[in-house]
Amino acid sequence: MAAVLLAVAAWRVADRPGAGAGTEISLDAASGASAPAEADRGTLVVHVAGAVKRPGVYSLPATARVRQAVGRAGGPRPRAALSQINLAAPLQDGQQVVVPLRGPAGQGGGTSGSGGPISLSSASAEELQGLDGIGPTLAERIVEERRARGGFASVEDLDEVPGIGPARLEALKDKVVP
């Protein structure tokens, strides 16, 4: 019995805000509470989506990495393509982390099967070339920018990629997601 009580106490301490585990942010506007990141510069807020057990918005320590965000969201689902994202990348406040599903033959997928938007967080250079106006050189620049930044927090971050100007960014907005 003492071992069970000790385990429960340890779990509660480890799951406290500021203990490195992070906290889930309620989407209930009626709560009136502001996000912890607004009150504490030592935290950041990220949205974890895709092939994770508990997608949602989480508050994590400012020094957190993508792997911690995935872990906070309950970990990856069985068909998650973790090799398609950089688990060691540092997080940025407001970033969306999208964990893609493996394709039919165990391949990671950067696109949805329904022809939906391409994920900038996971698409290969070849998949990016499927977009109008994106050739091999520009696709490689996008992938390099993703590596350098640790991911894209928004589609507008593409503006930092050499060769993507305002017109091309506008044309891509409906075809890609962070």
C-alpha positions in Angstrom: 0.0 0.0 0.0 2.9 2.4 0.8 4.4 1.7 -2.6 1.2 2.6 -4.3 0.9 5.9 -2.4 4.5 6.7 -3.1 3.9 6.1 -6.8 0.8 8.3 -6.9 2.7 11.1 -5.1 5.6 10.8 -7.5 3.3 10.9 -10.5 1.5 14.0 -9.2 4.8 15.8 -8.6 6.1 14.9 -12.1 2.9 16.2 -13.8 2.9 19.6 -12.0 3.5 22.7 -14.2 7.1 23.7 -14.0 8.2 20.1 -13.3 9.2 19.7 -17.0 6.1 17.7 -18.1 4.1 20.7 -19.2 0.4 21.4 -18.8 -2.6 21.0 -21.1 -4.3 24.3 -22.0 -8.1 24.3 -21.9 -9.8 25.5 -25.1 -12.8 26.5 -23.0 -13.1 30.3 -23.4 -15.6 30.5 -20.5 -12.9 29.5 -18.0 -11.5 33.1 -18.2 -8.0 31.8 -17.4 -5.2 33.0 -19.6 -2.6 30.7 -21.0 0.3 30.0 -18.6 2.8 31.2 -21.3 1.3 34.7 -21.1 2.1 34.9 -17.4 5.4 33.1 -17.3 8.2 33.7 -19.8 9.7 30.4 -18.8 7.0 28.5 -20.7 5.7 28.3 -24.3 2.5 27.1 -25.8 2.4 24.6 -28.7 -0.3 22.7 -30.6 0.4 19.0 -31.1 -1.6 17.4 -33.8 -1.7 14.4 -36.1 -0.7 10.8 -35.1 -0.5 11.3 -31.3 -2.8 9.8 -28.6 -4.0 13.2 -27.2 -3.8 16.0 -29.7 -4.2 19.4 -28.1 -2.6 22.6 -27.0 0.1 22.3 -24.3 2.2 24.5 -22.2 5.8 23.3 -21.9 9.1 24.7 -20.5 10.8 27.3 -22.8 13.7 24.8 -23.3 11.4 22.0 -24.5 12.0 19.9 -27.6 9.6 18.4 -30.1 10.0 14.9 -28.5 8.7 16.4 -25.2 5.7 17.9 -26.9 4.9 14.5 -28.6 5.3 12.8 -25.2 3.0 15.4 -23.5 0.4 14.6 -26.1 0.3 11.0 -24.9 3.1 9.8 -27.3 2.8 8.6 -30.9 0.1 6.4 -32.3 1.3 3.0 -33.6 1.4 4.2 -37.2 3.1 7.5 -36.5 6.0 8.4 -38.9 8.4 9.8 -36.3 11.3 9.6 -38.7 9.6 12.4 -40.7 9.9 15.0 -37.9 12.9 16.3 -36.0 12.3 15.1 -32.5 15.4 17.0 -31.2 14.3 20.4 -32.6 13.7 23.1 -30.1 10.1 24.4 -29.8 8.9 27.9 -30.5 6.0 29.6 -28.8 2.9 29.2 -30.9 4.3 26.4 -33.0 2.2 23.5 -34.3 3.8 20.1 -34.2 2.2 17.7 -36.7 3.1 14.0 -36.4 2.3 12.4 -39.7 1.1 8.8 -40.3 3.2 6.2 -42.2 1.9 5.5 -45.7 0.7 2.1 -46.9 4.2 0.6 -47.4 5.7 2.1 -44.2 6.6 5.3 -45.9 6.1 8.6 -44.1 3.6 10.8 -45.7 3.6 14.5 -46.1 0.3 14.7 -47.8 -3.1 13.5 -46.8 -4.6 10.7 -48.8 -7.5 12.9 -49.9 -5.3 15.4 -51.8 -5.4 17.8 -48.9 -2.7 20.3 -47.9 0.9 19.2 -47.7 2.5 19.4 -44.2 5.5 21.6 -44.2 6.6 19.8 -41.0 7.0 16.4 -42.8 6.9 16.6 -46.6 9.9 15.4 -48.5 11.4 17.6 -51.2 9.8 15.3 -53.8 6.3 15.8 -52.2 6.9 19.6 -52.2 7.7 19.5 -55.9 4.1 18.4 -56.5 3.0 22.0 -55.7 2.6 24.5 -58.5 5.7 26.7 -58.8 7.9 24.5 -56.6 10.8 22.9 -58.5 13.7 20.8 -57.1 15.8 23.8 -56.0 13.0 25.6 -54.2 11.8 22.3 -52.6 15.3 21.7 -51.2 15.4 25.3 -49.9 12.2 24.7 -48.0 13.5 21.5 -46.5 16.7 23.2 -45.5 14.8 26.1 -43.9 12.7 23.6 -42.0 15.9 22.0 -40.6 17.5 25.3 -39.7 14.3 26.6 -37.9 13.4 23.3 -36.3 10.1 23.4 -38.2 7.6 25.9 -39.4 5.3 27.6 -36.9 3.1 29.0 -39.6 2.7 29.0 -43.4 3.9 32.6 -43.4 7.3 31.4 -42.3 7.8 30.3 -45.9 8.5 34.0 -46.6 12.0 33.4 -45.1 12.8 30.9 -47.9 14.8 32.5 -50.7 12.7 32.4 -53.9 9.3 32.5 -52.2 7.9 36.0 -52.6 4.5 37.4 -51.6 2.8 36.1 -54.7 4.1 32.6 -54.4 3.3 32.6 -50.7 -0.3 33.6 -51.4 -0.6 30.9 -54.0 0.7 28.3 -51.5 -1.4 29.3 -48.5 -4.3 26.9 -49.2 -2.1 24.1 -50.3 0.2 23.7 -47.3 -0.1 23.6 -43.5 2.7 24.1 -40.9 
